Amino acid sequence: MAVADFVKSAGESFRVGWKIESNWTDPVLFATYQVIRPLASLLIVAFIVIIGAAAGASQNPAFYTQYLAWLIVGNAFYAFVLQIMLGMAILVHVDRTRYEVLKNIYISPGTLHPYVIGRGLVSVVNGAVSVILTLLFSVAIFNDLLHMNIPLNLLNVNLLMLIPVVILGIISLLYMLCAVNIVSNRMEFILGDSVSGIFFLLGGVIFPIALLPSYVQPISNVLPITYLLNAVRESFGLLPTASYVSDLAYLALTTLVTMIIGITVFRLAEQRAKKLGLFDRKSEY
């Protein structure tokens, strides 16, 4: 029964979150925005590489096309990180200033977790749409239209390798910024962009972390996104699969650590709320 209630609560939170994320707008307009945004991001990064490396491409075309495929997959799956980081960072702020759902959950017998997960799944769905569209447009533009023969075959993706790492990667991101913002104030507008920017630069999205300065690489080696993207690329056949198990293990470890930190912060927030009287039904807000 408890599981059914949890799922129902998360489902209702997802429904409300979808309305909020789409800005209560027309579904066609929102869908158009969801198509244009990942496509624009892909074209900017890819054509910078194409134009900047045009001279070297003729000397080593195999490496050039392999790198483009490597870059496209990393840029595509980074959409999960960007969507979840921005969505979960702003969640607490929007709720505090407009909807005030969290306050009512605090004083109820329920818990915040179904609400947070339901709202986070909206960002996951948006990220999944961006990933799928980015990959499809990549094949259509660079292979079918420009005939660049990039080794990116979507039909040969190893789903048994891909699905577990994507699920773990999503779990590692859900609580991270939401847990921080629930015990902070006026940081929501910088946390999402700042943390996602760090992940973009140090997580191996557009270039291997081996090219980073040696004093920065240890930071990359503790980020969940590093192992997420490595394992994703391995499932696409863009990296040797020999290290897949270790990447999956490190991803599971970093996911566990972030979940423990997130849940701990939530519990500290609840204890602070009790001290401030937020759980007292007679108190005024």
C-alpha positions in Angstrom: 0.0 0.0 0.0 2.8 2.4 0.9 4.4 1.7 -2.5 1.1 2.4 -4.3 0.7 5.7 -2.4 4.3 6.7 -3.2 3.8 6.0 -6.9 0.5 7.9 -6.9 2.0 10.9 -5.2 5.0 10.9 -7.6 2.6 10.7 -10.6 0.6 13.7 -9.4 3.8 15.6 -8.8 4.9 14.7 -12.4 1.6 16.0 -13.8 1.8 19.3 -12.0 5.5 19.6 -12.8 4.9 19.0 -16.5 2.4 21.9 -16.5 4.9 24.1 -14.7 7.9 23.1 -17.0 5.8 23.8 -20.1 4.8 27.2 -18.7 1.2 26.2 -19.0 1.6 26.9 -22.7 0.2 25.3 -25.9 1.5 21.7 -26.3 2.5 22.4 -30.0 4.5 25.5 -29.0 6.2 23.6 -26.2 7.0 20.7 -28.5 8.5 23.0 -31.1 10.8 24.6 -28.4 11.9 21.1 -27.3 12.9 20.3 -30.9 14.8 23.5 -31.7 16.8 23.8 -28.5 18.8 20.5 -28.7 19.2 20.9 -32.5 20.7 24.4 -32.1 23.1 23.2 -29.3 24.2 20.3 -31.5 24.8 22.4 -34.6 26.8 25.0 -32.8 29.3 22.6 -31.2 29.5 20.2 -34.2 30.1 22.9 -36.8 32.8 24.6 -34.7 34.7 21.3 -34.8 34.0 20.8 -38.5 35.2 24.2 -39.5 38.1 24.4 -37.0 39.4 20.9 -38.0 38.9 21.1 -41.7 42.6 21.2 -42.5 43.4 18.2 -40.4 40.4 16.2 -41.5 42.0 15.4 -44.9 45.1 14.0 -43.2 43.3 11.7 -40.8 39.7 11.3 -41.8 39.1 8.2 -39.7 40.1 10.0 -36.4 38.1 13.0 -37.5 34.8 11.2 -38.0 35.3 9.0 -34.9 35.8 12.1 -32.8 32.7 13.7 -34.3 30.6 10.7 -33.3 32.2 10.7 -29.8 31.3 14.4 -29.5 27.7 14.0 -30.7 26.9 11.2 -28.3 28.5 13.2 -25.4 26.6 16.4 -26.3 23.4 14.4 -26.7 23.4 12.7 -23.3 24.6 15.8 -21.6 21.0 17.0 -22.1 20.0 14.8 -19.2 22.5 16.6 -17.0 21.5 20.1 -18.1 17.7 19.5 -17.9 17.9 17.8 -14.4 20.4 20.4 -13.0 18.4 23.4 -14.1 15.0 21.9 -13.2 15.9 20.7 -9.8 17.9 23.8 -8.9 14.9 26.1 -9.6 12.3 23.7 -8.0 12.6 24.9 -4.4 12.7 28.6 -5.4 9.6 28.4 -7.6 7.8 26.5 -4.9 8.7 29.0 -2.2 7.7 32.1 -4.2 4.6 30.8 -6.0 3.1 27.4 -5.3 4.0 26.7 -1.6 3.6 22.9 -2.0 6.7 22.0 0.0 5.4 23.8 3.1 2.2 21.8 3.1 4.0 18.5 2.6 6.2 19.4 5.6 3.2 19.6 7.9 1.5 16.5 6.5 2.2 12.8 7.4 3.8 12.4 4.0 7.4 13.0 2.8 9.0 15.2 0.3 10.6 12.3 -1.7 7.6 11.5 -4.0 7.2 15.1 -4.8 10.8 15.7 -5.6 11.0 12.5 -7.7 7.8 13.3 -9.6 9.1 16.8 -10.4 12.5 15.4 -11.4 11.0 12.9 -13.8 9.6 15.8 -15.8 13.2 17.0 -16.4 14.1 13.4 -17.2 11.4 13.2 -19.9 12.5 16.5 -21.4 16.1 15.3 -21.4 15.1 12.0 -23.1 13.3 14.0 -25.8 16.4 16.1 -26.4 18.7 13.1 -26.5 16.6 11.2 -29.0 16.1 14.3 -31.3 19.8 15.1 -31.1 20.8 11.7 -32.2 18.3 11.5 -35.0 19.1 14.9 -36.3 22.8 14.1 -36.2 22.4 11.0 -38.4 20.1 12.9 -40.7 22.3 16.0 -41.1 25.8 14.7 -41.0 25.4 11.3 -42.6 22.4 11.6 -44.9 22.6 15.3 -45.9 26.3 16.0 -45.7 27.6 12.5 -46.3 30.3 12.7 -43.7 30.1 8.9 -42.9 30.2 9.4 -39.1 30.3 6.0 -37.4 27.1 6.5 -35.6 24.6 3.6 -36.1 21.6 4.0 -33.8 20.4 0.5 -34.7 23.5 -1.1 -33.3 23.4 0.4 -29.8 23.8 -2.1 -27.0 20.7 -1.3 -25.0 21.6 -3.8 -22.3 24.7 -1.6 -21.6 23.0 1.7 -22.2 19.8 1.5 -20.1 21.5 0.7 -16.7 24.0 3.5 -16.9 21.4 6.0 -17.9 19.2 5.1 -15.0 22.1 5.3 -12.6 23.1 8.6 -14.0 19.6 10.0 -13.6 19.4 8.9 -10.0 22.8 10.5 -9.2 21.5 13.9 -10.4 18.0 14.0 -9.0 18.6 15.0 -5.4 21.9 16.9 -5.8 20.9 20.5 -6.2 17.4 20.2 -4.8 18.8 19.1 -1.5 21.2 22.0 -1.4 18.6 24.6 -2.2 16.2 23.4 0.4 18.6 24.6 3.1 19.9 27.6 1.2 18.6 30.9 -0.1 19.1 32.9 -3.3 21.5 30.4 -4.9 19.1 28.7 -7.2 19.9 31.0 -10.2 23.6 30.3 -10.1 23.7 26.7 -8.9 22.1 25.1 -11.9 24.2 26.8 -14.5 27.4 26.7 -12.5 27.2 23.0 -11.6 26.1 21.9 -15.1 28.9 24.1 -16.5 31.5 22.3 -14.4 30.1 19.0 -15.5 30.3 20.2 -19.2 33.9 21.2 -18.9 35.3 18.5 -16.6 33.0 15.5 -17.4 34.3 14.7 -20.9 31.4 16.0 -22.9 33.3 17.5 -25.8 36.9 16.3 -25.2 38.6 13.5 -23.3 39.5 14.3 -19.7 43.0 13.1 -20.5 43.5 16.4 -22.3 42.8 18.4 -19.1 45.6 19.7 -16.9 46.8 17.0 -14.6 45.7 18.9 -11.4 42.1 19.0 -12.7 41.8 15.4 -13.7 41.2 14.1 -10.2 38.1 16.3 -10.0 36.9 14.7 -13.3 37.5 11.3 -11.9 35.0 11.7 -9.0 32.2 13.2 -11.1 29.3 10.8 -12.0 28.9 12.3 -15.5 32.5 11.1 -16.4 31.6 7.5 -16.0 28.1 8.0 -17.3 29.4 9.3 -20.7 32.2 6.7 -20.9 29.7 3.9 -20.4 27.2 5.4 -22.9 29.9 5.8 -25.5 30.9 2.2 -24.9 27.3 1.1 -25.6 27.5 3.0 -28.9 30.7 1.2 -29.8 32.8 4.4 -29.7 35.1 3.2 -26.9 36.5 -0.2 -26.0 34.0 -2.1 -23.9 36.7 -3.7 -21.7 36.3 -0.9 -19.1 32.5 -0.9 -19.1 32.2 -2.9 -15.9 34.6 -0.5 -14.0 32.8 2.5 -15.4 29.5 1.0 -14.3 30.9 0.3 -10.8 32.3 3.8 -10.4 29.0 5.3 -11.6 27.1 3.2 -9.1 29.5 4.3 -6.3 29.2 8.0 -7.1 25.4 7.6 -7.4 25.3 6.0 -4.0 27.4 8.8 -2.5 25.2 11.6 -4.0 22.0 9.9 -2.9 23.3 9.6 0.7 24.3 13.2 0.7 21.0 14.3 -0.8 18.9 12.3 1.7 21.0 13.5 4.6 20.5 17.1 3.6 16.8 16.5 3.4 16.7 15.1 6.9 18.6 18.0 8.2 16.2 20.3 6.5 13.2 18.5 8.1 14.9 18.8 11.6 15.4 22.5 11.1 11.8 22.9 10.0 10.7 21.2 13.2 12.8 23.6 15.3 11.3 26.6 13.4 7.8 25.3 14.1 6.9 24.5 10.5 5.4 21.2 11.6 3.2 22.9 14.1 -0.3 22.9 12.5 -1.3 25.9 14.7 1.6 28.0 13.4 1.0 30.8 10.8 3.0 31.2 7.6 
